[in-house]
Amino acid sequence: MIYDVIVVGGGQAGLSMGYYLKQSGFSFLILDNQSRAGDVWRKRYDSLILFTPRLFSSLPGLPLPGDPKGFPTKDEIADYLDQYVQAFDLPIKFNTQVQKVQKEKDIFVISTNDLKIKTKRIVIATGPFHIPSIPSFAKELSREITQLHSSEYKNPTQLQDGPVLVVGGGNSGAQIAVELSESHETYLSVSQKIRFMPLNVASKSIFWWFDKLGLLKADRHSFIGKKIQSQGDPIFGYELREKIKNHSVIVKRRTKSIQKNEIQFEDLTSISVKNIIWATGFAPNYSWIETPNLLDSNGNIKHERGVTEIDGLYFLGLPWQHRRGSALLLGVGDDAEYLYKCMTKKNL
């Protein structure tokens, strides 16, 4: 059998694509390397809470249950994705690791851990978060220091007694530092000044205001879109700011090197710790897609709103694929609908 469409990845991007493909006459299948929809969310740290309220955390066709103004937990999102598969009867094959994608004439051949699949079109919906990004000098740390990437961190019980350094000033690093400050002497290493934004303004979510001001609709090529991208993400909520004010979390500059098991920072200060959490993000890995003209000179996917130069090859769920929310629950559905229309040549 040659499918019309194969979707690689059964997270929020892949399921959004499935929602639209279900409305077509296409034969399609979603491939996912997890055991159950939502498992990627279930494996995140226990205290994870989204900074987007439920009103802005739904996929197409199915509102997230609960108070629209409230903030969902990671397990709530995981269960919602599982319910999404059931609600729309999406065809998904779990425990399937895609190892190679090749194009033979007009057909894509997908090699997995247990079979080969052929398709006319393929949507890569694996997101950009593939390989934990950890500085090379981390290998120089003593084995006596507990090191975890944020993807491995679950809760404070994994750590030793004694000081902890969280490296990375994104929202995950901020949430983890706040949690650890309740039980450990906590340091947070950041590469630039932290910007804070409130979760709510005048009883409305900050994302409600972003929507009304048109910020959520600003595409990546617009003046506003480019400005937002250049600034990077702020920290949503003021918990970390309060912890810094009362010295429960001590902010340090960029982590630069290791010397005699001391962590050295850009300002030449240093500390000794018993634990390090690397909240330093991920690096993408598309080496398994064996097609020419996929990447530009900087190693980024060459695409325009997820449509590549390779006929039949699409991407979904990339950061700023089109707008700020392209890699988030709040915006991935719009990009999925666009790709669906590209495939069906409708309403363009």
C-alpha positions in Angstrom: 0.0 0.0 0.0 1.1 3.5 -0.8 -0.4 6.1 1.6 -1.4 9.5 0.5 0.1 11.1 3.7 2.3 9.9 6.5 2.7 12.1 9.6 5.9 11.5 11.6 5.2 12.5 15.2 2.1 12.0 17.3 2.4 15.1 19.6 0.2 18.2 19.3 1.5 19.0 15.8 0.9 15.5 14.4 -2.5 15.2 16.0 -3.5 18.7 14.6 -2.5 17.5 11.1 -4.5 14.3 11.7 -7.6 16.3 12.5 -7.6 18.0 9.1 -6.5 14.9 7.2 -9.5 13.1 8.7 -11.7 15.5 6.8 -10.2 14.5 3.5 -10.4 11.4 1.4 -6.6 10.8 1.9 -5.3 7.6 3.3 -3.0 8.5 6.1 -1.2 7.2 9.2 0.5 8.9 12.1 3.7 7.4 13.4 4.8 8.0 17.0 7.7 6.6 19.0 5.8 6.8 22.3 3.5 4.2 23.8 0.5 6.5 24.2 -0.6 9.9 23.0 0.7 12.6 25.4 3.6 10.5 26.8 6.1 13.3 26.0 4.2 15.6 28.3 3.9 12.9 31.0 7.6 12.5 31.1 8.3 16.2 31.8 9.0 17.4 35.4 6.2 16.8 37.9 5.4 20.5 38.7 5.2 21.7 35.1 2.3 24.1 34.6 1.7 25.9 31.3 1.8 29.7 31.2 -0.9 29.7 28.5 -4.4 29.4 30.0 -6.8 26.6 28.8 -8.5 29.1 26.5 -5.2 29.2 24.5 -4.2 25.6 25.0 -6.5 23.7 22.7 -6.2 22.0 19.4 -8.7 22.3 16.5 -12.1 20.9 17.1 -11.8 20.1 20.8 -11.7 22.7 23.6 -9.5 21.7 26.6 -11.9 21.0 29.5 -11.8 23.1 32.7 -11.8 26.7 33.6 -10.8 28.6 30.4 -8.9 31.2 32.5 -7.0 28.5 34.5 -3.5 27.1 33.7 -3.4 23.4 32.9 -0.8 21.0 34.3 1.4 18.8 32.0 -0.6 15.7 32.9 -3.8 17.5 32.0 -2.4 18.2 28.6 -1.2 14.6 28.2 -4.6 13.2 29.0 -6.2 15.8 26.6 -4.0 14.6 23.7 -5.0 11.0 24.5 -8.7 12.1 24.4 -8.1 13.9 21.2 -7.0 10.7 19.4 -10.1 9.0 20.7 -12.5 11.8 19.9 -11.5 11.9 16.2 -10.5 8.3 15.8 -7.1 9.2 14.5 -5.1 6.3 12.9 -1.8 6.3 14.9 0.9 3.6 15.2 2.7 3.8 18.5 6.1 2.5 19.5 7.3 3.2 16.0 10.8 4.8 15.6 11.4 6.3 12.1 15.0 5.6 11.2 15.3 6.8 7.7 13.3 8.8 5.1 14.3 8.6 1.4 12.6 9.7 -1.8 12.5 7.3 -4.7 11.1 9.1 -7.8 7.7 10.5 -6.5 7.4 8.2 -3.5 8.8 8.6 0.0 10.1 5.4 1.6 10.1 5.4 5.4 12.1 2.8 7.2 11.0 2.2 10.8 12.1 -0.2 13.6 9.8 -2.9 12.2 8.6 -2.1 8.7 8.9 0.0 5.6 6.1 2.4 4.6 5.6 4.2 1.3 3.7 7.5 0.9 3.1 10.2 -1.6 3.5 13.0 1.0 5.1 13.2 4.4 4.7 15.7 7.2 7.5 15.9 9.7 5.8 16.8 13.0 8.5 15.9 15.4 9.2 19.4 16.5 12.7 20.8 17.0 13.5 19.3 20.4 15.5 16.2 19.7 18.9 16.1 21.4 19.5 17.6 24.8 21.9 20.5 24.4 24.6 20.3 27.2 27.9 22.2 27.1 30.9 20.1 26.3 32.7 21.1 29.5 30.0 19.3 31.5 32.0 16.2 31.0 34.8 17.7 33.2 32.6 17.8 36.3 33.2 15.4 39.1 31.0 12.3 39.3 30.2 13.4 42.8 28.0 16.2 41.3 24.6 15.2 40.2 23.9 16.4 36.7 20.5 16.2 34.9 19.2 17.8 31.8 15.8 19.4 32.3 14.2 16.6 30.2 15.5 14.1 32.8 14.5 16.2 35.9 11.2 15.1 37.6 11.4 16.6 41.2 13.8 17.6 44.0 14.1 14.0 45.3 16.5 13.2 42.5 19.1 15.6 43.9 21.6 15.4 46.6 21.6 17.7 49.7 23.5 20.9 49.1 23.5 23.7 46.5 22.1 23.4 43.0 22.8 25.4 39.9 20.1 25.7 37.2 21.7 26.7 33.9 19.3 28.4 31.5 17.0 31.3 31.9 13.9 30.1 29.9 10.5 29.3 31.4 11.5 25.7 32.2 14.7 26.8 34.0 12.7 29.5 35.9 10.0 27.0 37.1 12.6 24.4 38.1 14.6 27.0 40.0 11.5 28.3 41.9 10.7 24.7 42.9 14.2 23.8 44.0 14.5 27.0 46.1 12.1 25.4 48.6 14.5 22.7 49.5 18.0 23.7 48.2 20.3 26.7 48.1 19.6 27.6 44.5 21.6 29.5 41.8 20.3 30.4 38.3 22.8 31.0 35.5 21.4 33.2 32.6 23.0 34.6 29.5 21.1 37.8 29.4 18.9 40.0 31.6 15.7 38.3 32.6 12.5 39.9 31.3 9.3 39.2 33.2 5.7 39.5 32.0 2.5 39.0 34.1 0.3 36.0 33.5 -2.8 38.2 33.8 -3.5 41.9 33.3 -6.8 43.4 34.5 -8.2 39.8 35.1 -7.4 38.8 31.6 -4.6 36.5 30.4 -1.7 38.2 28.9 -2.3 36.0 25.9 -5.8 37.5 25.6 -4.2 40.9 25.3 -1.6 39.6 22.9 -4.5 38.3 20.7 -6.4 41.6 20.9 -3.3 43.6 20.0 -2.6 41.3 17.0 0.7 40.0 18.4 -0.4 36.4 18.1 -1.2 37.0 14.4 2.1 38.7 13.5 4.0 36.4 11.1 7.7 35.8 11.2 8.4 38.1 8.3 6.5 41.1 9.7 8.2 44.0 11.5 6.5 43.0 14.8 7.3 39.4 14.3 11.0 40.1 13.7 11.0 42.3 16.8 9.5 39.7 19.0 11.9 37.0 17.7 14.9 39.2 18.4 13.9 39.7 22.0 13.5 36.1 22.9 10.9 34.7 25.3 10.2 36.4 28.6 9.5 34.6 31.8 5.8 34.6 32.4 4.7 35.1 35.9 6.4 36.8 38.9 7.3 33.8 41.1 10.9 33.8 40.1 11.2 37.6 40.5 10.0 37.3 44.1 12.4 34.5 44.8 15.3 36.6 43.4 14.2 39.6 45.5 14.2 37.6 48.8 17.5 35.9 47.8 15.9 32.4 47.6 17.3 32.2 44.1 20.7 33.8 43.3 21.2 34.9 39.7 24.6 34.3 38.1 26.0 35.3 34.7 26.5 32.8 31.8 28.2 29.6 32.8 31.6 29.7 31.1 33.8 26.8 32.3 34.7 24.2 35.0 37.9 24.4 37.0 38.7 22.1 39.9 35.0 21.2 40.2 34.1 24.9 40.6 31.6 26.4 38.2 33.0 29.6 36.7 30.8 32.4 35.2 31.3 35.1 32.6 32.0 37.7 35.3 34.8 35.5 36.7 33.0 34.6 39.9 32.7 30.9 40.8 30.7 28.6 43.1 30.8 25.0 44.2 27.6 23.0 44.0 26.4 19.4 44.5 23.8 19.5 41.7 23.4 21.0 38.2 20.2 21.1 36.1 21.0 21.9 32.5 17.9 23.8 31.3 19.8 24.6 28.1 17.3 23.4 25.5 17.7 21.0 22.7 19.4 20.7 19.3 17.4 19.5 16.3 18.5 16.3 14.4 17.2 15.6 10.9 20.0 13.4 9.8 17.5 10.6 9.2 15.8 12.5 6.4 18.0 11.6 3.5 16.9 14.2 0.9 18.9 16.9 -0.8 18.3 20.6 -0.3 16.6 20.1 3.1 18.9 22.5 5.1 20.4 25.9 4.6 24.0 26.8 5.3 23.2 27.3 9.0 21.6 23.9 9.3 18.1 25.2 9.4 15.1 23.7 7.6 14.5 25.5 4.3 10.8 26.1 4.1 8.0 28.7 3.7 5.4 28.1 6.4 6.3 24.4 6.5 6.4 23.8 2.7 9.8 22.7 1.6 11.5 22.8 -1.8 11.0 19.0 -1.9 7.7 18.2 -3.5 5.5 16.4 -1.0 7.7 17.1 2.1 6.3 19.3 4.8 7.2 20.4 8.3 4.8 21.2 11.2 5.4 22.5 14.7 8.6 24.4 14.2 9.3 27.5 16.3 8.1 30.6 14.4 7.1 28.4 11.4 4.7 31.1 10.7 3.8 32.9 14.0 4.9 32.9 17.6 2.5 30.1 18.5 3.6 27.7 15.7 5.3 25.3 18.1 2.7 25.7 20.8 -0.8 24.3 21.4 -2.3 27.8 20.7 -1.0 28.1 17.2 0.0 24.7 15.7 -3.5 24.1 14.4 -3.4 27.1 12.1 -0.3 25.8 10.4 -1.8 22.3 10.2 -4.8 23.8 8.4 -2.6 25.7 6.0 -0.6 22.5 5.1 -3.9 20.6 4.6 -5.0 23.3 2.2 -1.7 23.2 0.3 -2.2 19.4 -0.1 -5.7 19.6 -1.2 -5.3 22.9 -3.2 -8.4 24.3 -1.6 -9.1 27.9 -0.7 -5.7 29.2 -1.5 
